[in-house]
Amino acid sequence: MEEINGQWIMHGIDWNEEGCLHSCDELVEYIEEVGFLPLFETAIPGFSVEEHADPSYWWSGDKEVDPWEWRAIIARDGKIAYGKFFGKKAGFISKKWFPYFANMRRDGYDFDALWDDGKASIRQKNIMDLFEDDTRLFSYEIKEKAGFGKGGLKNFEGTMADLQMQTYLCMRDFKKKVNKRGEEYGWDVAIYSKPEEIYGYKHVTKAYKESPEESRERIISQIKKCYNADEALIRKIIK
């Protein structure tokens, strides 16, 4: 995806070309095969949903063919994690591969231990504390309850992106707000949860027994297996 003369242009392939994904089920199958996949184009050729979808169907609102709708369906289903996992940009990680990303990104730290060792900010702490009582929260609820907004803490979006990059949070669903009359309105809003709510603590942390560098090498090897990419570039994308 690139911006040309003020317009965002999607890259991809024609619906009838070999390798084009035609349904959410096909996307899920492909993610399970490769293990993890950014939503939008990266510097690694082919390493994105965008490059395997017909650009004319994005944001059409048709759940059958629109990759933007597919990401919500996948997040809601819970078999594959969705969040800002790649350079603070959105993407998918399968259940099989999530423990290795968690070990690599967390460096073996659960969030409480990260805070105790002085490696987390108060902004992150305020957000993560909310998930002790609630398993799922709308983004606007997190923002308000964690003390962001007018006159409060700054950089809410950046803090949320950091927590997703560290695999402490992921996007679990997308729903509209509801007014006092019970009517939905506005755009769909992201709902967040901890990945442990999807996969369970034991699974998320099962790679803690190996070093973060070992997990990183596993991920690098998997990308090399599936795509033609330089190792330095891979490290930059998954850092």
C-alpha positions as CSV (number, residue, x, y, z in Angstrom):
1,M,0.0,0.0,0.0
2,E,1.3,3.4,-0.9
3,E,0.1,7.0,-1.0
4,I,0.0,8.6,-4.5
5,N,-1.3,12.2,-4.9
6,G,-3.2,11.9,-1.7
7,Q,-4.8,8.5,-2.4
8,W,-3.9,5.2,-0.9
9,I,-3.2,2.6,-3.6
10,M,-3.4,-1.1,-2.7
11,H,-1.1,-3.6,-4.2
12,G,-2.0,-7.2,-4.9
13,I,-3.0,-9.6,-7.6
14,D,-6.0,-10.1,-9.8
15,W,-8.8,-12.3,-8.6
16,N,-8.1,-14.9,-11.3
17,E,-4.3,-15.1,-10.8
18,E,-2.7,-18.1,-9.1
19,G,-2.1,-17.5,-5.5
20,C,-4.9,-15.0,-5.0
21,L,-6.9,-15.6,-1.8
22,H,-10.6,-15.7,-2.4
23,S,-12.1,-16.1,1.1
24,C,-11.4,-15.8,4.8
25,D,-11.1,-19.6,5.0
26,E,-8.3,-19.5,2.4
27,L,-6.6,-16.7,4.3
28,V,-6.7,-18.7,7.6
29,E,-5.3,-21.8,5.8
30,Y,-2.5,-19.7,4.3
31,I,-1.6,-18.1,7.7
32,E,-1.6,-21.6,9.3
33,E,0.8,-22.7,6.6
34,V,3.3,-19.9,6.8
35,G,2.8,-19.3,10.6
36,F,2.4,-15.5,10.7
37,L,1.7,-12.7,8.2
38,P,1.5,-8.9,8.2
39,L,-1.8,-7.4,6.9
40,F,-0.1,-4.9,4.6
41,E,2.8,-5.0,2.2
42,T,6.3,-5.2,3.7
43,A,9.8,-5.0,2.2
44,I,9.8,-8.8,1.9
45,P,8.0,-9.8,-1.4
46,G,4.9,-11.8,-0.8
47,F,5.0,-11.4,3.0
48,S,1.6,-9.8,3.5
49,V,-2.1,-10.4,3.0
50,E,-2.2,-7.4,0.7
51,E,0.0,-9.1,-1.9
52,H,-2.2,-12.2,-2.0
53,A,-5.6,-10.4,-2.4
54,D,-7.4,-8.6,-5.2
55,P,-6.9,-4.8,-4.5
56,S,-10.4,-4.0,-5.8
57,Y,-12.2,-5.7,-2.9
58,W,-10.5,-3.9,0.0
59,W,-13.0,-1.9,2.1
60,S,-15.9,-3.0,0.1
61,G,-17.7,-4.1,3.2
62,D,-18.5,-7.5,1.7
63,K,-17.4,-10.2,4.2
64,E,-17.1,-12.8,1.5
65,V,-14.3,-11.0,-0.4
66,D,-13.0,-8.0,1.6
67,P,-9.7,-8.7,3.4
68,W,-10.4,-5.8,5.8
69,E,-13.6,-7.7,6.9
70,W,-11.6,-11.0,7.1
71,R,-9.3,-9.6,9.7
72,A,-12.3,-8.9,12.0
73,I,-13.7,-12.4,11.5
74,I,-10.3,-14.0,12.3
75,A,-9.8,-11.8,15.4
76,R,-13.3,-12.8,16.6
77,D,-12.8,-16.5,15.9
78,G,-9.7,-16.6,18.2
79,K,-7.8,-19.4,16.5
80,I,-5.2,-16.9,15.1
81,A,-4.0,-13.8,17.0
82,Y,-4.4,-10.4,15.4
83,G,-2.7,-7.2,16.4
84,K,0.1,-4.7,15.7
85,F,2.8,-7.3,15.7
86,F,5.0,-6.2,12.8
87,G,6.7,-2.8,13.1
88,K,3.7,-1.6,15.0
89,K,1.5,-2.5,12.1
90,A,-1.2,-5.1,11.9
91,G,-0.7,-8.7,11.3
92,F,-1.5,-12.3,12.2
93,I,0.3,-15.0,14.3
94,S,-0.9,-18.6,14.4
95,K,-1.4,-20.4,17.7
96,K,1.6,-22.6,16.9
97,W,4.0,-19.7,16.4
98,F,2.6,-17.3,19.0
99,P,4.7,-18.7,21.9
100,Y,7.9,-18.0,19.9
101,F,6.9,-14.4,19.3
102,A,6.0,-14.0,22.9
103,N,9.3,-15.3,24.1
104,M,11.3,-13.2,21.6
105,R,9.4,-10.0,22.3
106,R,8.9,-10.4,26.1
107,D,12.4,-11.7,26.7
108,G,10.9,-14.1,29.2
109,Y,9.1,-11.5,31.2
110,D,5.4,-11.6,32.2
111,F,4.1,-8.1,32.4
112,D,4.2,-7.9,36.2
113,A,7.8,-9.0,36.3
114,L,8.6,-6.4,33.6
115,W,7.1,-3.7,35.8
116,D,8.8,-4.9,38.9
117,D,12.2,-4.7,37.1
118,G,11.5,-1.1,36.0
119,K,11.2,-2.0,32.3
120,A,7.6,-0.9,31.8
121,S,6.1,2.6,31.8
122,I,3.3,3.8,34.1
123,R,1.2,4.3,30.9
124,Q,1.7,0.6,30.2
125,K,1.0,-0.4,33.8
126,N,-2.3,1.6,33.9
127,I,-3.5,-0.2,30.8
128,M,-2.4,-3.7,31.8
129,D,-3.9,-3.4,35.3
130,L,-7.4,-3.0,33.7
131,F,-7.1,-6.6,32.3
132,E,-6.9,-8.0,35.9
133,D,-10.6,-7.5,36.2
134,D,-11.8,-7.4,32.6
135,T,-10.9,-10.0,29.9
136,R,-12.0,-7.8,27.0
137,L,-12.2,-4.0,26.7
138,F,-13.0,-1.5,24.0
139,S,-10.2,0.8,23.1
140,Y,-12.2,3.9,24.3
141,E,-12.8,2.1,27.6
142,I,-9.1,1.5,28.0
143,K,-8.2,5.1,27.1
144,E,-10.7,6.5,29.7
145,K,-10.0,4.1,32.5
146,A,-6.2,4.2,32.2
147,G,-6.1,8.0,32.5
148,F,-5.4,9.1,28.9
149,G,-7.2,11.8,27.0
150,K,-7.7,15.5,27.7
151,G,-5.6,16.6,30.6
152,G,-4.3,13.1,31.2
153,L,-1.6,10.8,30.0
154,K,-0.3,11.2,26.4
155,N,0.5,8.8,23.6
156,F,-2.3,6.3,24.1
157,E,-2.1,4.9,20.5
158,G,1.7,4.5,20.8
159,T,1.4,2.7,24.2
160,M,-1.2,0.3,22.9
161,A,1.0,-0.4,19.8
162,D,4.0,-1.1,22.1
163,L,2.0,-3.5,24.3
164,Q,0.9,-5.4,21.1
165,M,4.4,-5.5,19.8
166,Q,5.5,-7.0,23.1
167,T,2.6,-9.5,22.7
168,Y,0.9,-8.5,26.0
169,L,-2.2,-7.4,24.2
170,C,-4.0,-8.3,20.9
171,M,-7.2,-7.3,19.1
172,R,-10.0,-9.7,19.9
173,D,-13.0,-8.2,18.1
174,F,-14.5,-5.2,16.4
175,K,-17.9,-3.7,17.3
176,K,-19.8,-0.5,17.1
177,K,-20.6,1.7,20.1
178,V,-24.1,1.5,21.5
179,N,-26.1,4.6,22.5
180,K,-28.6,4.9,25.4
181,R,-31.4,3.5,23.2
182,G,-29.4,0.4,22.5
183,E,-28.7,1.4,18.9
184,E,-25.3,0.9,17.3
185,Y,-23.6,3.9,15.7
186,G,-20.3,5.0,14.2
187,W,-17.3,3.0,13.0
188,D,-16.4,-0.4,14.4
189,V,-14.1,-0.1,17.4
190,A,-11.4,-2.5,18.4
191,I,-11.8,-4.7,21.5
192,Y,-8.6,-5.8,23.2
193,S,-7.6,-8.8,25.3
194,K,-4.5,-10.5,26.6
195,P,-3.4,-13.4,24.3
196,E,-3.7,-15.6,27.3
197,E,-7.4,-15.1,27.1
198,I,-7.3,-16.8,23.7
199,Y,-4.7,-19.5,24.1
200,G,-4.2,-19.8,27.8
201,Y,-1.2,-18.9,29.9
202,K,0.5,-22.3,29.6
203,H,0.5,-22.2,25.8
204,V,1.5,-18.5,25.5
205,T,4.5,-19.0,27.7
206,K,5.6,-22.5,26.7
207,A,8.7,-21.2,24.7
208,Y,10.0,-19.4,27.8
209,K,12.3,-22.4,28.3
210,E,14.4,-21.4,25.4
211,S,16.3,-18.1,24.9
212,P,14.7,-15.2,23.0
213,E,17.5,-15.5,20.4
214,E,16.5,-19.2,19.8
215,S,12.9,-18.1,19.2
216,R,14.1,-15.4,16.9
217,E,16.1,-17.8,14.9
218,R,13.1,-20.1,14.6
219,I,11.1,-17.2,13.2
220,I,13.8,-16.1,10.8
221,S,14.2,-19.7,9.5
222,Q,10.5,-19.9,8.9
223,I,10.4,-16.7,6.9
224,K,13.4,-17.9,4.8
225,K,11.6,-21.1,4.2
226,C,8.5,-19.4,2.8
227,Y,9.9,-16.2,1.2
228,N,13.0,-14.9,-0.6
229,A,14.4,-12.4,2.0
230,D,17.7,-11.2,3.3
231,E,18.3,-12.0,7.0
232,A,19.1,-8.4,7.9
233,L,15.7,-7.3,6.4
234,I,13.9,-10.1,8.3
235,R,15.4,-9.1,11.6
236,K,14.4,-5.5,11.0
237,I,10.7,-6.5,10.3
238,I,10.3,-8.8,13.2
239,K,12.4,-6.9,15.8
